[in-house]
Amino acid sequence: MSGANPVTSVIIITVLMVGLVSSAMGQNGSQAGASRRATSRVATNYPELAQRMGLQGMVKLEAGVRPNGSVKSARVIGGNPVLGEAASTAVGKWK
């Protein structure tokens, strides 16, 4: 490759969506990453379709984080796809 890319961290994020209330928590199992925490979180919007269907559950995301703390990418790696899309959109706005 001709240009060097800045170092990107990958964080696994689990998002719990229950009823009309959603909660999001970043988790990192390593001691080195223990001080790495989200400084700005955007709440997940509970999708209307999920409300009508009575869907609730956990979604697991993988997020790439730029050195400045902004989220480069977020993708669903587990959970309901309807909930996953909403969670991925919200996590994409975290710092």
Backbone bond lengths (Angstrom), bond angles and torsions (degrees), N, CA, C in turn:
res aa  C-N    CA-C-N  psi(-1)  N-CA   C-N-CA  omega(-1)  CA-C   N-CA-C  phi
1 M - - - 1.445 - - 1.516 109.77 -
2 S 1.313 115.75 146.53 1.453 118.77 -176.41 1.522 113.78 -83.56
3 G 1.333 119.06 -34.99 1.466 121.09 -178.39 1.511 111.03 -115.12
4 A 1.314 115.53 146.32 1.464 119.65 179.10 1.519 109.44 -86.08
5 N 1.326 116.39 134.54 1.464 121.33 177.26 1.513 109.45 -88.68
6 P 1.350 117.46 144.80 1.464 118.89 175.61 1.526 109.52 -64.05
7 V 1.310 116.11 153.17 1.450 121.40 -179.52 1.523 109.26 -64.47
8 T 1.319 116.36 134.35 1.448 121.73 179.68 1.510 108.63 -120.78
9 S 1.327 117.28 130.86 1.458 122.15 176.14 1.511 108.81 -89.86
10 V 1.321 116.19 148.67 1.448 121.12 175.41 1.515 107.59 -116.53
11 I 1.315 115.68 127.72 1.455 122.12 -177.51 1.519 108.21 -123.77
12 I 1.318 116.64 136.26 1.451 120.74 173.70 1.521 107.27 -92.81
13 I 1.311 116.24 126.36 1.455 122.38 -177.07 1.520 108.68 -120.08
14 T 1.306 116.04 132.10 1.452 120.93 176.03 1.517 108.42 -108.98
15 V 1.312 115.94 127.98 1.455 121.45 -178.64 1.521 108.05 -116.53
16 L 1.317 116.78 128.82 1.457 122.71 178.93 1.521 108.37 -104.62
17 M 1.322 116.05 125.96 1.459 120.26 179.34 1.526 107.99 -122.69
18 V 1.322 116.75 117.46 1.445 122.34 -178.76 1.523 108.70 -134.36
19 G 1.317 116.74 129.49 1.460 121.30 178.12 1.513 111.66 52.79
20 L 1.314 117.03 -137.88 1.453 121.24 -179.78 1.517 112.47 -89.62
21 V 1.327 116.46 -1.83 1.457 121.24 -177.98 1.515 107.97 -109.97
22 S 1.319 116.64 134.77 1.457 119.63 175.76 1.515 109.07 -123.19
23 S 1.325 114.77 149.87 1.451 120.33 -179.22 1.514 107.45 -133.25
24 A 1.328 117.57 140.49 1.451 120.94 179.91 1.514 109.18 -128.78
25 M 1.337 115.95 135.81 1.459 120.39 178.93 1.523 108.71 -137.86
26 G 1.321 117.12 130.04 1.454 121.48 173.51 1.517 108.65 -82.58
27 Q 1.320 116.13 141.15 1.454 120.02 179.04 1.519 108.80 -133.57
28 N 1.312 115.96 141.79 1.456 121.74 175.76 1.509 106.97 -145.62
29 G 1.323 116.88 124.51 1.450 120.39 -173.46 1.517 115.60 -83.40
30 S 1.336 119.60 -11.59 1.460 119.59 -175.98 1.519 111.44 -89.81
31 Q 1.341 115.53 150.83 1.464 119.65 177.75 1.524 110.86 -68.56
32 A 1.326 117.26 -34.73 1.460 120.31 -179.87 1.518 111.09 -62.88
33 G 1.343 117.42 -32.80 1.450 121.40 -179.23 1.511 113.04 -92.04
34 A 1.336 117.76 4.58 1.463 120.71 -175.57 1.521 112.11 -61.48
35 S 1.335 118.89 -30.29 1.458 120.70 -179.12 1.527 111.40 -87.02
36 R 1.309 118.25 -6.07 1.461 122.05 179.78 1.522 108.88 -85.76
37 R 1.301 115.24 108.07 1.462 120.71 -178.00 1.523 108.98 -134.59
38 A 1.308 115.59 154.02 1.464 120.16 175.84 1.519 109.03 -66.27
39 T 1.316 116.08 131.15 1.466 120.41 178.31 1.519 111.14 -97.98
40 S 1.321 116.56 -19.78 1.459 121.62 179.73 1.524 107.65 -142.79
41 R 1.323 116.61 120.44 1.467 121.11 -178.98 1.521 110.16 -119.76
42 V 1.318 115.44 142.34 1.453 122.18 174.69 1.522 106.38 -106.41
43 A 1.329 116.71 128.84 1.461 120.82 -179.36 1.530 110.21 -65.56
44 T 1.307 115.20 145.04 1.455 121.37 178.12 1.527 109.34 -78.93
45 N 1.324 116.25 130.19 1.463 120.61 174.90 1.520 108.32 -79.68
46 Y 1.312 116.88 127.13 1.459 121.43 178.71 1.529 107.01 -73.84
47 P 1.339 118.72 115.46 1.468 121.49 -174.82 1.532 112.21 -60.94
48 E 1.326 115.44 141.40 1.468 120.88 179.84 1.530 111.07 -58.53
49 L 1.321 117.00 -41.27 1.465 120.69 178.65 1.524 110.74 -60.37
50 A 1.321 116.65 -42.61 1.470 120.85 179.00 1.527 110.53 -64.27
51 Q 1.325 117.05 -37.72 1.463 120.88 177.38 1.517 110.73 -62.91
52 R 1.330 116.42 -47.73 1.471 120.58 -179.34 1.519 111.95 -63.08
53 M 1.338 116.62 -36.06 1.467 120.99 -177.93 1.528 112.08 -86.85
54 G 1.328 117.06 -6.96 1.459 120.58 -178.29 1.521 112.72 70.30
55 L 1.348 116.67 27.17 1.464 121.01 -179.38 1.514 110.79 -75.80
56 Q 1.302 115.56 139.74 1.455 121.99 172.33 1.517 107.03 -153.42
57 G 1.295 116.52 160.09 1.450 119.31 179.04 1.511 112.23 154.27
58 M 1.315 113.63 -170.11 1.461 121.04 -178.45 1.520 109.10 -105.87
59 V 1.323 114.27 147.40 1.452 121.83 176.42 1.518 107.21 -125.99
60 K 1.313 116.93 134.50 1.460 120.75 177.09 1.529 107.87 -107.82
61 L 1.339 115.05 127.92 1.460 121.97 -179.25 1.513 110.74 -119.65
62 E 1.315 115.85 153.33 1.458 122.22 170.01 1.520 105.79 -115.21
63 A 1.320 116.98 125.17 1.461 121.02 -177.75 1.514 110.26 -121.81
64 G 1.318 115.79 133.23 1.457 121.81 172.23 1.517 107.70 -92.22
65 V 1.330 116.55 129.88 1.458 121.20 -175.45 1.525 109.51 -117.90
66 R 1.322 115.90 128.34 1.466 121.42 178.15 1.528 110.02 -72.38
67 P 1.335 117.76 161.35 1.468 120.77 178.08 1.534 114.10 -56.28
68 N 1.343 117.52 -28.34 1.465 120.06 179.89 1.535 112.15 -81.93
69 G 1.323 117.22 -1.66 1.462 121.41 176.84 1.512 115.44 97.30
70 S 1.322 118.45 -9.60 1.460 119.56 178.16 1.530 109.80 -77.49
71 V 1.308 116.04 153.26 1.458 121.28 -178.23 1.524 109.09 -84.16
72 K 1.316 115.67 123.29 1.460 122.17 -179.63 1.526 110.43 -81.61
73 S 1.328 115.65 -42.34 1.463 120.50 -178.99 1.523 109.16 -155.61
74 A 1.312 115.48 152.59 1.460 121.26 175.52 1.522 107.17 -142.19
75 R 1.324 115.99 129.92 1.463 119.12 178.81 1.519 109.93 -135.67
76 V 1.307 115.05 147.11 1.462 122.25 -179.22 1.523 108.28 -77.90
77 I 1.336 116.24 128.37 1.466 120.11 176.23 1.524 111.58 -118.23
78 G 1.339 116.85 0.84 1.454 120.05 176.32 1.511 111.51 -174.50
79 G 1.311 115.66 148.71 1.454 120.70 177.50 1.516 112.32 108.73
80 N 1.314 115.85 179.83 1.450 122.56 -178.22 1.529 110.69 -68.02
81 P 1.343 117.84 130.18 1.466 120.47 -178.24 1.534 114.14 -61.35
82 V 1.333 118.16 -33.04 1.467 120.73 179.05 1.529 109.43 -64.50
83 L 1.330 116.82 -44.83 1.456 121.16 178.35 1.527 110.77 -72.12
84 G 1.322 116.01 -35.16 1.460 121.59 -177.38 1.510 113.26 -62.45
85 E 1.309 116.94 -39.56 1.466 120.20 179.85 1.531 110.75 -62.80
86 A 1.322 116.66 -44.42 1.471 120.80 179.50 1.525 110.87 -65.53
87 A 1.323 116.63 -41.49 1.464 120.92 179.96 1.525 110.87 -65.37
88 S 1.324 116.60 -42.73 1.466 121.51 -179.98 1.527 111.30 -63.25
89 T 1.322 116.98 -40.40 1.465 121.42 177.83 1.522 110.70 -62.18
90 A 1.331 116.65 -44.95 1.463 120.22 -178.89 1.530 111.38 -66.91
91 V 1.318 117.70 -45.73 1.469 121.51 -178.71 1.525 110.64 -63.97
92 G 1.306 117.34 -31.41 1.466 121.28 177.44 1.520 113.04 -60.14
93 K 1.336 116.90 -18.59 1.467 121.54 -179.18 1.530 112.57 -100.57
94 W 1.334 117.48 1.32 1.465 121.83 -179.56 1.522 110.67 -73.67
95 K 1.307 115.43 161.93 1.481 123.54 170.53 1.503 107.14 -130.36
